[in-house]
Amino acid sequence: MQPFTYCNPTKIIFGEGTVPQLGTEVSAFGKRALLVYGQSSIKRSGLSETVLSSLQEADLAVLEWPGVKPNPLLGHARGGVELAKREKIDVVVAVGGGSVIDEAKAIAAGAVTDRDIWDFYARAVPVEAALPILTVLTLPAAGSEMNGGTVLTNEATQEKFGFMAPPLHPRASILDPTLTYTVPPSYTAYSAVDSMTHLLEGYFTHGDFWAPIQERYVEGLLKTIMECTERILAKPDDYPARSTMMWAATLAWNGLANAGLGAIELPNHMLEHPLSGIYDLPHGAGLSVVLPAWLTFAARKEPARVAQMARNVFGVAASDEAFTAEQGIAALRGWFDKVGSPTSFAKAELPVEEIDKIADHAVRLAATWGITRYTREDIVAIYRLAAQDQPAPATSSL
Amino acid sequence: MQPFTYCNPTKIIFGEGTVPQLGTEVSAFGKRALLVYGQSSIKRSGLSETVLSSLQEADLAVLEWPGVKPNPLLGHARGGVELAKREKIDVVVAVGGGSVIDEAKAIAAGAVTDRDIWDFYARAVPVEAALPILTVLTLPAAGSEMNGGTVLTNEATQEKFGFMAPPLHPRASILDPTLTYTVPPSYTAYSAVDSMTHLLEGYFTHGDFWAPIQERYVEGLLKTIMECTERILAKPDDYPARSTMMWAATLAWNGLANAGLGAIELPNHMLEHPLSGIYDLPHGAGLSVVLPAWLTFAARKEPARVAQMARNVFGVAASDEAFTAEQGIAALRGWFDKVGSPTSFAKAELPVEEIDKIADHAVRLAATWGITRYTREDIVAIYRLAAQDQPAPATSSL
């Protein structure tokens, strides 16, 4: 194990019917709340009424900041910062998925500084303070409800950048699995891919040392997420599956999987951000395009850990390491296909002819994140692998 | 999944050479520190010098409260409370294993109230406030470094009682695996048993519902703890094994394994506390006496989950559930024997003729903890199973 510091103070309130606890939790942090949300879906579902009445019963003054986009935009977040400053907001409440929570974090950080918030995302300065953030989660995927991470897209430059900072940990997050019953099949699949990729980044990129705690944690959660997804696609209101998926997605990216792994890299996020940043693709859909390609590229040099995933998650029992790895990648890709998350440029309707432009973005992100392992040629090669429509594997363990 | 609230704000600072960070961490919480520790071993090892110089460099006034016993005693803790009040202590620093940390928590809670601290342990009143607690861990087992739990023994009544309360979460805990190099083989084994039992209490006692996150988490950590223990017994300064063991023991009892499991019970702790409370046996040694017996008792009614452990942890591949469970218990007992933790009254030098008296204590603890599933006859029957010296299993998977 490598040295680490781990601190995750977010209070998780989990279970059906927990949303009315929001007001009491928020009122511990101030009197004036900014309610951040996305589209009108929370109005239609009745969630917004439950949220507003809970906040009002706790004597909070509530201002609303709707209209957060699925890949949240810098301009909109800047508007939220202005509003929060002008209205002397004490506390930011996000109701939605990772995008809404991420923009709420941007607003919370921006509200207590005179700097432009993009400076944080471009890593020019660190976030050292922020307004308190509380969340009600409606889409399990990003893990933002229990971590200090946030991602924004700069619409002027098409850059999709992100960072982590301790002050951005939500003070409390309410996870009611029944709020996810209406997540459609496509987004259920994208969410699964997102969570699985969160788990696999550290698993595949940590150094060459014994890490049984973290690897078994990842393998167990991967199997659980796949089981949940299949149950949910068969029965959208399957409470055991929805609730298990919700907690698994949180555990996948709350820092625990990587504690003790030392420096890890996020190559798949580096490769995906340009896709969702430029083409407004759902993040999970972009990840299922790049992950099998990245794995194929990575396994050429180091098949051992890919083979381990193949054995422990997909039950592949080949004796040769490289072949085992290959079978594991085929099984993962086959599973993405099965649940309906795209596994190639064509399936995601991405323009193969723009790989050069996409690679430029990835190279810039690699530099921002300090990832030095990949040349521009490597990055292009991985996108070209993702642009191939590979045949389904001859045999699949699923 | 069942509803739950989870909040674990303890900051973990993990790695070789991290103890000198203590002073800075402590100084965030006050000026006057009470240093709680056990025997002279931290003096001999040089750890106390590192601790003291770190505290002094951070301009802290340090008072010492040495002499905590392995099963910490109420009377000694009361003395610490008096000292903390008289000296207007701001912050309590525990340097040691679970016993030292548990007594430090008692002192921290007692220092801010006029009540006698035993009222907390007898569950007459809850702990609602405490001085800040920071720890330097020297024995991975109890998990007290990252939870709100504490256990004390009342020497007047021989009652060993415990409870959990949010204010008792340490603010920060320093985990330097090299501090555990000198833990002798016996205590290395007891620690493993302690951590494994922490994991298994919830695994075996949660309700009849799908819990793949928690069960896989437990199964993975059990395998990891067993692997670490065997490596450490072969090579006491095996850093990968010591460090992995240290983090695994923390993760085994920091609340995560049981989040979502609903109401669980601690039957093995209920059965063990009288043993270490009356006979001053190491807690882990008492647990390896009662756990195989309790499993045998439990598997008679419900073999399925014991069989699951047998399959997923010990690789037992029998087709019959009851027989699989039996083989799993034999494998676990065989492993305890192998690493040198006692598995019967005789091996632990406990008096079989005092089972009635021991059972009286367990019945009282069951009432205090609200465990209603076991009659006095059940409890006696389990102790009698633990009093049998069973033959080693014919075949073992280990």
Chai-1 contact restraints between the chains, C-beta under 6 A:
chainA,res_idxA,chainB,res_idxB,connection_type,confidence,min_distance_angstrom,max_distance_angstrom,comment,restraint_id
A,M1,B,S243,contact,1.0,0.0,6.0,A-B,restraint_1
A,M1,B,T244,contact,1.0,0.0,6.0,A-B,restraint_2
A,P3,B,G15,contact,1.0,0.0,6.0,A-B,restraint_3
A,F4,B,F14,contact,1.0,0.0,6.0,A-B,restraint_4
A,T5,B,I13,contact,1.0,0.0,6.0,A-B,restraint_5
A,Y6,B,I12,contact,1.0,0.0,6.0,A-B,restraint_6
A,C7,B,K11,contact,1.0,0.0,6.0,A-B,restraint_7
A,P9,B,P9,contact,1.0,0.0,6.0,A-B,restraint_8
A,K11,B,C7,contact,1.0,0.0,6.0,A-B,restraint_9
A,I12,B,Y6,contact,1.0,0.0,6.0,A-B,restraint_10
A,I13,B,T5,contact,1.0,0.0,6.0,A-B,restraint_11
A,F14,B,F4,contact,1.0,0.0,6.0,A-B,restraint_12
A,G15,B,P3,contact,1.0,0.0,6.0,A-B,restraint_13
A,W210,B,P240,contact,1.0,0.0,6.0,A-B,restraint_14
A,P212,B,T224,contact,1.0,0.0,6.0,A-B,restraint_15
A,I213,B,T224,contact,1.0,0.0,6.0,A-B,restraint_16
A,I213,B,A248,contact,1.0,0.0,6.0,A-B,restraint_17
A,R216,B,G220,contact,1.0,0.0,6.0,A-B,restraint_18
A,G220,B,R216,contact,1.0,0.0,6.0,A-B,restraint_19
A,G220,B,G220,contact,1.0,0.0,6.0,A-B,restraint_20
A,T224,B,P212,contact,1.0,0.0,6.0,A-B,restraint_21
A,T224,B,I213,contact,1.0,0.0,6.0,A-B,restraint_22
A,P240,B,W210,contact,1.0,0.0,6.0,A-B,restraint_23
A,S243,B,M1,contact,1.0,0.0,6.0,A-B,restraint_24
A,T244,B,M1,contact,1.0,0.0,6.0,A-B,restraint_25
A,T244,B,I213,contact,1.0,0.0,6.0,A-B,restraint_26
A,W247,B,G260,contact,1.0,0.0,6.0,A-B,restraint_27
A,A248,B,I213,contact,1.0,0.0,6.0,A-B,restraint_28
A,G260,B,W247,contact,1.0,0.0,6.0,A-B,restraint_29
